[in-house]
Amino acid sequence: MKKQVNRRDFVKGLVFGGSTLGLGAGLLAGTATQQSPKRVMFASRRTHAVPEISRVALVKGNDRRRNMLKALEMIEPQIKEGIKNKQVVIKPNFTRVRAQDWLASTHVDNTSALCECLSSFYRGKITIAEGTGPGTPLQEALDSYEYTSLRKRYNVEFYDLRSDDCLVTYILNKDLDPVRLRVSKLLLDPYTYLISAAVLKTHSLAVVTLGLKNVVMAAPMNFGGSENDRGRMHKDKVSDNPRAFNFNLFQMSCHVVPDLVTIDGFVGMEGNGPLTGDPVESKLAIASTDWLAADRVGTEVMGFDFGRIGHLRYCAQAEMGEASLSKIEIVGEAIGNCRRSYNPPSSLKSILM
């Protein structure tokens, strides 16, 4: 295994060495603590290869961790091929940080299964990175959801995205005015192998929130309070028009997408997700190195019409992955054995495309 590249050393090389490597012009980037940097590095598309074979592992069983381990084992050769000499980063979904709000966030058993699989062949440190939904310190979620226990078994480190350096990009509001966003360098770094550890959930503006949305919504910086660029994705004028929100999800996916998606559907969320929905026991695990294929299967097992889910439809039209079930190789369970109609969000009629 080649020596892992330190992300900050790599970024310094970009800035002071004049290299571009897909991260924009070699201008000095503002850090997370600088509110108005004099010179700005603009975000560009993160490198990502669409697999030649879109294979999705779908597992159903009575043990959450075992389900995910089995799903990962089914696609392990594709994972190994994708990592090569990259730094592995797992991005869980910590929409909330209190223990009683566990349903809205990624269960530690899902992430433990990922670490177990990766540790069998990956010798570098595994970074678990997230900026919490409330914009509070990451440690709150790590304590609530018992993530700190992972240090005892695996070579992991935790990284609070609030401390990350920033790049700048723009989305549009419903009036087509540009809205400036500061976004995470780590999630856009071409030397990052980005894993989305997502949850099978409904969403009040996107219908579903699965592998893609878990990383796309984490890229904008969230320092809490008014310093929440992530909130600009779905508040104010943007939220008045679900098409604007879904287009901006697609727009952000032109910057950052996951290399590997795991979707924990052991206990999913239906109804008014992603925060106040109800639990539904699906006892599923989904994994794929084609993020769009994973989200396609996730949408299918929830019983929603993929063609009417805006952000995923836009990505399919842009050929960012495989969205046709007839062209996706599903290993493990058949979709028909796993499908269950999730109750939709109450806003469904207004957000279907």
matplotlib code that plots the C-alpha trace (Angstrom):
import matplotlib.pyplot as plt

x = [0.0, 1.3, 1.8, -1.4, -1.4, -2.0, -4.9, -3.5, -0.1, -1.8, -3.8, -0.6, 0.9, -2.0, -1.8, 1.9, 2.9, 0.4, -1.2, -4.9, -5.7, -9.4, -9.7, -9.7, -7.1, -4.2, -5.5, -5.1, -8.2, -10.0, -10.2, -13.3, -12.6, -12.2, -15.5, -14.4, -11.2, -9.5, -8.8, -11.0, -10.5, -13.6, -14.9, -14.9, -16.0, -14.5, -13.1, -15.4, -15.5, -18.8, -18.2, -18.4, -20.8, -23.4, -23.6, -25.9, -25.8, -29.2, -29.4, -32.3, -31.9, -32.4, -29.0, -28.2, -24.4, -24.3, -26.5, -24.2, -21.1, -22.6, -23.6, -20.0, -18.4, -20.5, -18.9, -15.5, -13.5, -15.1, -14.3, -10.6, -10.3, -11.7, -9.6, -6.1, -3.9, -6.7, -7.6, -10.8, -13.4, -16.7, -19.5, -22.3, -25.6, -25.8, -28.9, -29.5, -27.1, -29.2, -29.4, -33.2, -33.1, -31.2, -33.7, -32.6, -28.9, -26.5, -26.4, -22.9, -23.4, -23.5, -20.2, -18.7, -19.4, -17.7, -14.6, -14.6, -14.7, -12.1, -9.7, -9.3, -7.4, -6.9, -3.9, -4.4, -6.3, -10.1, -11.5, -15.1, -16.1, -19.3, -20.7, -23.8, -27.2, -27.5, -24.0, -22.9, -19.5, -19.2, -18.3, -21.9, -23.1, -20.1, -20.9, -24.7, -24.4, -21.4, -19.0, -16.1, -16.1, -14.8, -11.4, -10.9, -11.3, -10.2, -7.7, -10.1, -10.0, -12.9, -13.0, -15.4, -16.2, -16.7, -12.9, -12.3, -11.0, -13.4, -13.9, -16.6, -19.5, -22.9, -26.5, -29.6, -32.7, -36.2, -35.6, -32.4, -30.3, -26.8, -26.4, -22.8, -21.8, -18.6, -18.0, -15.7, -12.3, -12.1, -15.2, -14.0, -10.4, -9.6, -7.4, -10.5, -12.3, -15.7, -18.1, -21.7, -23.1, -26.7, -30.1, -33.2, -35.4, -38.1, -37.7, -40.1, -38.5, -36.7, -39.1, -36.2, -32.8, -30.3, -26.6, -26.2, -28.0, -26.1, -22.8, -24.2, -25.9, -22.7, -20.5, -21.8, -20.3, -22.4, -21.0, -24.3, -26.7, -26.6, -23.3, -25.0, -24.4, -26.0, -29.3, -29.2, -29.8, -33.3, -34.4, -35.6, -36.4, -35.1, -37.6, -40.5, -39.9, -39.1, -37.7, -35.1, -34.1, -33.9, -31.9, -29.5, -29.0, -28.1, -25.9, -23.9, -23.6, -21.5, -19.0, -19.2, -20.6, -19.8, -17.4, -19.3, -22.8, -24.1, -27.8, -28.9, -32.5, -32.7, -35.0, -35.9, -37.9, -41.3, -43.7, -42.3, -38.6, -35.8, -36.4, -39.8, -40.9, -41.9, -39.8, -40.4, -38.6, -37.3, -34.3, -32.3, -28.8, -27.8, -24.3, -22.8, -19.9, -22.4, -24.1, -27.0, -27.7, -27.8, -30.2, -32.3, -32.7, -33.3, -36.1, -37.6, -37.7, -39.4, -42.1, -41.6, -41.6, -37.9, -38.9, -40.6, -37.9, -36.3, -32.6, -32.2, -33.9, -31.7, -28.6, -29.9, -30.5, -26.9, -25.7, -23.9, -24.6, -26.9, -30.6, -32.2, -33.1, -32.7, -29.1, -28.3, -26.9, -28.5, -26.8, -28.4, -32.1, -34.6, -36.2, -39.6, -38.7, -37.7, -40.2, -42.4, -44.5, -43.2, -45.7, -44.7, -44.1, -47.3, -45.8, -45.6, -48.0, -46.1, -42.6, -43.1, -41.5]
y = [0.0, 3.4, 6.0, 7.8, 11.5, 13.9, 16.1, 19.4, 18.7, 18.1, 21.3, 23.3, 21.8, 23.0, 26.5, 27.1, 24.8, 26.3, 22.9, 22.8, 19.1, 19.8, 22.1, 25.4, 28.1, 28.0, 30.9, 31.1, 29.6, 31.1, 28.9, 28.1, 30.9, 33.6, 35.2, 37.3, 36.0, 38.4, 35.7, 32.7, 29.3, 28.2, 24.6, 22.5, 18.9, 16.2, 13.2, 10.2, 7.2, 5.5, 1.7, -0.3, -2.7, -1.1, -3.8, -3.2, -5.5, -5.9, -7.9, -8.6, -10.2, -9.9, -8.4, -4.8, -5.1, -8.6, -7.3, -4.5, -6.7, -9.2, -6.5, -5.0, -8.4, -8.9, -5.8, -5.9, -6.2, -3.0, -1.2, -2.3, -1.2, 2.3, 3.0, 2.4, 5.1, 7.4, 8.5, 6.8, 9.1, 7.9, 10.5, 9.4, 11.2, 13.1, 15.1, 15.2, 14.7, 13.5, 9.8, 9.9, 11.1, 8.0, 7.3, 10.4, 9.5, 6.7, 3.8, 2.9, -0.7, 0.5, 2.4, -0.5, -2.9, -0.5, -0.3, -4.0, -4.6, -1.8, -3.0, -6.4, -4.8, -1.0, -0.1, 3.7, 5.6, 5.7, 9.3, 9.6, 13.1, 15.0, 18.5, 17.9, 19.1, 21.6, 22.9, 21.8, 20.1, 16.6, 15.2, 15.5, 13.1, 10.7, 10.4, 10.1, 7.3, 5.5, 6.2, 6.7, 2.9, 2.5, 3.7, 0.6, -1.8, 0.2, 2.6, 5.6, 9.3, 11.7, 15.0, 17.8, 19.4, 22.8, 23.0, 22.3, 24.8, 26.2, 26.5, 28.6, 27.8, 29.1, 27.8, 29.5, 30.7, 30.5, 34.0, 32.6, 34.9, 33.4, 32.3, 32.0, 28.8, 27.9, 24.2, 21.6, 21.0, 17.5, 16.3, 17.7, 16.5, 14.1, 12.0, 11.3, 8.0, 9.2, 6.8, 7.8, 6.0, 6.9, 6.0, 4.9, 7.9, 10.1, 13.8, 16.8, 18.5, 15.7, 12.8, 10.6, 11.2, 8.4, 8.1, 11.2, 13.7, 12.6, 13.9, 16.7, 18.4, 18.0, 19.9, 23.4, 24.6, 24.7, 26.6, 26.9, 29.8, 32.3, 30.9, 28.0, 27.9, 24.4, 26.0, 28.1, 24.9, 24.6, 27.7, 31.2, 31.7, 28.2, 26.3, 28.2, 26.2, 22.4, 22.5, 25.0, 22.8, 19.7, 21.5, 22.7, 19.2, 18.3, 21.3, 20.4, 16.8, 18.3, 19.0, 16.1, 12.6, 9.4, 6.7, 4.1, 4.2, 2.2, 2.6, 1.3, 0.3, -2.0, 0.6, 3.2, 6.4, 7.1, 10.0, 13.5, 12.8, 13.5, 14.5, 13.7, 10.7, 7.3, 4.1, 1.2, -2.1, -3.0, -5.0, -4.1, -3.1, -1.6, -1.1, -0.1, 1.8, 3.3, 5.8, 6.4, 2.7, 2.5, 5.3, 3.9, 0.6, 2.4, 4.4, 1.2, -0.7, 2.3, 2.1, 5.6, 6.6, 7.3, 9.3, 11.9, 12.5, 15.6, 15.5, 11.9, 12.3, 15.2, 13.1, 10.2, 12.6, 13.8, 10.1, 10.3, 6.7, 3.9, 4.5, 1.7, -1.3, -3.5, -2.5, -2.8, -6.1, -6.8, -9.4, -10.8, -10.4, -9.6, -6.2, -7.8, -9.5, -6.2, -3.7, -2.0, 1.1, 3.8, 6.4, 9.6, 13.1, 15.1, 17.5, 14.8, 16.3, 19.7, 18.2, 15.5, 16.6]
z = [0.0, -0.9, 1.7, 2.4, 1.4, 4.1, 3.1, 4.4, 2.9, -0.4, -0.2, 0.6, -2.5, -4.5, -3.2, -3.2, -6.0, -8.5, -9.3, -10.2, -10.2, -10.5, -7.5, -9.4, -9.8, -7.4, -5.3, -1.6, 0.0, 3.0, 6.1, 8.1, 10.5, 7.9, 7.1, 4.1, 2.6, 0.2, -2.3, -2.8, -4.3, -6.1, -5.9, -9.0, -9.7, -7.5, -9.3, -9.5, -11.7, -12.6, -12.3, -15.5, -13.7, -11.5, -8.7, -5.7, -2.7, -1.1, 2.2, 4.5, 7.9, 11.7, 12.6, 11.5, 11.6, 10.0, 7.2, 6.3, 6.6, 4.2, 1.8, 1.8, 1.3, -1.8, -3.4, -1.7, -5.0, -6.3, -3.0, -3.1, -6.7, -5.9, -2.8, -4.2, -2.5, -1.4, 2.2, 3.4, 4.8, 6.2, 6.3, 8.7, 9.0, 12.3, 11.5, 15.3, 18.2, 21.1, 22.0, 21.9, 18.2, 17.1, 14.3, 12.3, 12.4, 11.3, 13.8, 15.0, 13.9, 10.3, 10.7, 12.6, 9.8, 7.4, 9.6, 9.9, 6.2, 5.4, 8.1, 6.4, 3.5, 4.1, 6.3, 6.5, 9.2, 8.6, 9.1, 10.3, 9.3, 9.9, 10.6, 12.8, 11.7, 14.6, 14.0, 17.4, 18.2, 16.6, 20.0, 21.2, 18.5, 19.0, 22.7, 22.2, 19.6, 21.2, 18.2, 20.5, 21.1, 17.5, 18.6, 20.7, 17.7, 14.6, 13.4, 13.2, 13.8, 14.1, 12.2, 12.8, 9.4, 11.2, 11.5, 7.8, 5.3, 2.7, -1.0, -2.5, -4.8, -5.7, -5.8, -7.1, -5.2, -6.8, -8.4, -10.0, -7.9, -7.0, -3.3, -2.1, -0.2, 1.7, 1.2, 2.7, 1.1, 2.6, 0.8, -2.5, -2.2, -5.1, -2.7, -0.6, -1.0, 0.3, 1.9, 2.5, 5.6, 5.1, 6.5, 4.7, 5.3, 3.8, 3.4, 3.4, 0.4, -1.5, -0.9, 0.1, 1.6, 0.9, -0.2, -2.3, -0.2, 2.9, 1.4, -0.8, 2.2, 4.3, 1.9, 2.8, 6.0, 9.2, 12.1, 13.9, 14.3, 11.4, 10.2, 8.5, 4.8, 4.7, 5.7, 2.6, 0.6, 1.8, 3.6, 2.7, -1.0, -2.0, 0.1, -1.5, -4.7, -4.3, -7.9, -6.8, -3.8, -5.9, -8.7, -6.1, -4.8, -8.3, -8.7, -5.5, -6.9, -9.7, -6.9, -4.6, -4.8, -2.8, -4.0, -1.9, -0.5, 2.4, 3.3, 6.7, 6.4, 9.4, 11.0, 8.4, 8.8, 7.0, 7.1, 7.9, 7.6, 8.0, 11.6, 12.9, 10.9, 12.3, 12.5, 10.1, 10.4, 7.0, 8.2, 5.1, 4.1, 0.7, -0.5, -3.9, -5.5, -7.9, -5.7, -8.1, -8.5, -4.6, -4.3, -7.2, -5.3, -2.0, -3.6, -5.0, -1.8, -0.2, -2.8, -4.4, -8.0, -8.9, -12.0, -9.8, -7.3, -8.6, -7.5, -8.4, -11.8, -12.7, -11.8, -13.9, -16.9, -16.5, -16.6, -13.3, -12.6, -13.5, -12.8, -14.9, -12.8, -15.9, -16.1, -12.3, -11.1, -7.8, -5.6, -2.5, -2.1, -4.9, -4.6, -4.6, -1.3, 0.3, -1.0, 1.5, 0.8, 3.2, 4.2, 2.4, 3.9, 4.2, 1.6, -1.0, -3.6, -3.6, -3.9, -6.6, -9.9]

ax = plt.figure().add_subplot(projection="3d")
ax.plot(x, y, z, "-o")
ax.set_aspect("equal")
plt.show()
